[in-house]
Amino acid sequence: MKNTADPSRRGAGGPHYRILVIDDEPDSLRILLEMIRGFGLELASAPTAAIGLRNARAIGPDLILLDVMLPDGDGFDLCRALKAERETQDVPVIFLSAKATVEDKAAGFAAGGVDYITKPFEAKEVLLRTVNHLGLAQRHRALRERLAQYEPVTAALPGAGPGAPLGLPPQTPLGVLRILIRARDRLLADLCAPPSLEALAAHACTNRTTLGQLFKRYLGMTVFDYLREQRLNEGLRLLQTTGLPVADIAGRVGYSHGRDFADAFKDRFGLSPAAYRARAGGTPEG
């Protein structure tokens, strides 16, 4: 999605972003740095790869402008180091370099960069690209936060195995997030009457084969397994927060028979619904 924001029109109440510039020749970036400051972005700088890595860990920048040729190392290696650390792996990196061959650019993207701008450059173009990638990163975080609210509520149940792997890998492509968001929203809208796989894929703007592959790759389970996981976690929530009979809870989460729900629940969590409720301090029902 293209960000058409005009830097000259940014309001005082807009998002506050921190930009880290890692370059050993800041004088060559003077116009760009002045423009960044004039746009209201907070700016930090580092002249070497070692200081850049340390500063990135310390300040948690929203975006990094990174020179490829640094006094103590290679910008590509630094980018790979940033992507290998939890604190900085999601920070967009834009390379700024006089190295302009196709091989250089390919190496930059392979190292994890989101953009590659060759020197000399137009400062306004760099600023516009920076704003664009800041916007994309913000939307990416927002989508990840929406996905996070669907994580399973895993209770401390004796004998229960680890929860299903619902966390998404870092740097999940934005297009994949959109597909998964659409599919998850549609499934969670009605646990009792989910759509067919074909209808779900169409709703997510993809096909059933691709949808199944994305669920397996990024969620670690099939679409059916994911639906079952959400049904059981909703059943767990209802057991925790209501006094509904187990048979009623089973119906609310899409099971026709209470016994089927009880068997699936015990298989997943290691206790029957009634035993779980009793151990949790509630009144066994059903």
N, C-alpha and C positions, 0 to 999 in steps of 0.2 A: 504494500500500500504506500503510495507516494505521500510524503509529508510536504504540504504546500505552505507551511508557516513562513511568514516574512519576518526576519529578525528585527526589522525596524518597527514592527507592530507588536512586539512582545509586551504584554502588560506587566505592571509591577507585581501583580499577584500571581504570576505564572510559576511553574515548577522551579525549584532551586536545584541546580545541577553543579557538580564539581568535575572539572576537567583537569586531568594530569597530562602535562606535556613532557615527554622524555626525549630530550635533544641536547646535544653538546654545543650547539651554535644558536642560542636564543636570539641573537641579533638578527639572524636571517629570517626569524619568524616574527619580528617586531610588529609589523602591520597586522598580522593575524592575531597575535596576542592582545594587541590594543582593541581589535574588533571584538574578540571574545569577551574581554572585560567590559567593553561598551554595551554588549548585549546583555550584560547582567549575570554572566556565568562566573562561578568561582574558579579561580585558576591556581594550580600548583605546578611546579616544574622540578625536573631532575636532570642533571647533566650526564649521568652514567646509568648503565643497566642495573648495577647493584643498588644505587640510590633509588632508581625508579621502582625496583621491586619492593624495596623497603617502604617507600612512600605509598605505593599502591596498597600494601597491607595495612598501613597506618590510617590513611584517610578514606579508603573505600570510595574511589572515584566512580562517577557515573559513566565516564568514557575516557579513553586514553589515546592521545596522539603520540605516535611512536616512530622515531627515526630508525632506519634500518642499520645505519653504520654508527656505532657508538664506540667511545674510546676503550671500553673494557669488555666489549662483547658484540654479539650480533642481535639485532632487533628481533629476528625470527626466533632465535633461541629464547629471548626474553618473553616473547608472546607465548611460546609453548610453556614456559615456566608459570606464567600468569594463569593459563588455562588449566594447569595441573593443580592449582591451589583452590580450595573451597571458597576462600574469601574473595577471590578475584576471577574465578572461572567464567562468570557471567558478564563481566565488564566488556563492552564493545571496544575493540582496538582498531584504530585507523592508522595505517602506515603512511608516513611522509618520507619520501626518499628520492634522491637523484638517480637511483638505479631504476631504469625504466624498461628493461626487457620483459618480454612475455614470461620468461622463466622466473624473473624476480617477482613479478606480480603473482604468478602461480604459487611460488614459495610462500608469499605473504598470506594468501588465502588458505593454503594448506596448513600454515602454522596457527590459524585460528582468527586471522584478521577479518573484519567485516567490510573493509574498504581499503583501497590502495591509491594514494594520490602522489603523482610525481612532481618533483621540484624542477624548475620554479613553478609556482602555482598562483592562482588568483585567491587572495585571502577570503573574499566573499564566497567563493565556491566552496572552500574548505569549511567555512562557517555553516553554510547551508547544508552541506553533507553531515556535519556534526549534529546540527539540529535534527536532521532527518533520522539519524541513527539513535539519537537520544529518544526521539518519539517512538521509534520501533522497539527499543529496549523497554520503554515504559509500558507499552501495550503487551509486550511479551511477559513482563512481570505480573501485569494485571490478569492475564490469562492463567498464568501459573497459580496465582492466588485463588482464582475461581476453581481451578482443579483441586487445590489443596483442601477446600471445604468439603470435598467428597471423599477424603481419605477415610478409611475404616476406623470406627471407634473401637479399638482393641482393648478389651477389659483384661484385668489381671486374673485370668482364669487358670486354676490349677490344671496342669496337663495340656493346656492349649498350646498349639504350635505357633510359629511366627506368623504374623499377618501376611496376607497376599501382597506381592510387590507392586503397590499402586503408585509409588513415587516415580516421577518422570526424570529421565537423565538430564544433566545440564546441557544447555544449547539445543534443546529440542526445537526443531524448525517451527517457525510461526505458523506455517500452513498446516503442519501436523497438529499443533495445538488447536487450531480452529476446528479441524475435523473431529478431534477427540472431545472438544467442548460440546459441539453440536450433538454428537452421538450420546455423550453422557447426559446432557440435559434432556434429551428425548427419552432415554431409558428411565431416568429418575422421575420423569413427569408422571409416570404411571407404572409402578412396579408390578401391578396385577395384570396389565394388558400391554405388554411390550410389543413393538412392531416386529414384523418379520425382518430378517437380516437384509433383504433387498430393500425394504422400505426404510430401514434405519440408515443404510448406506446412501440412499437417495436423499434423505433428510440432511445427511452430513456432507452432501455434494461430492460423493465418491462412488465407488462400486464395492460390492460385497467382498471381493477378493482383497482389494487394497485395504478396506476397513479391517478385515480379519488380520491382515499382516501387521497393520499399525497397532492394533490391540496387543498382539503377541509380542511385537518388538518393544513397544514403549510402556505397556502395562504389565507384560509378563503373563498374560492369560488370554483365553479366547473371549469373544463377546459374551457367550453364554456363561462362562465362568465368572466374568465380571458382574453380570446381572445377578447371578446367584450370590456372589459376595455382598453386593449391595442389599439384596433382600435379607440376608442373614444379619447384616449389621443394622439394618432398620429394625429387624425383629429384636436384636439385642438392645437397641435403644428403647423400644417399647417395653421390654421386660424391665429395664432399669427405671423408667419414668412413669409407667402406668400400672394399674392393677387389672388390666384386661386379661381375661382368660387366654390361655395359650392358643386355643382353637380360634379365637377372634383375631389374635395377632397373626396367626398363620394366614388367615384370609386377607388381612390387610397388606401383607407383603407378597401375595401372589401364590400361596400354596392352597390347593383345593382341600387338602386333608391335614388336620393337625398332626397326625402321625408322621406324614412326609416331612413337615417342617421340623418336628422334634428330632427325627433321624438325621436330617441335614445339619441341624444346629449342633447336635452332639458330635457329629463327625467333624465339624469345623472347629468347635470350641472345647470339646472334651467333656462337656456336661450336658445333660438334658435341659431344656428350658425351665422345667419345674425345679430341678436341682440347682441350676444357676440362680434362680430367683430366691430360693431358700437360703443359699449360701450368701447371697448379696444382702440378705436381711429383709426380703419382702415376704409376701404370703404366696406359697405355691398355688398355682391355679391350673386347671385343665389336666 
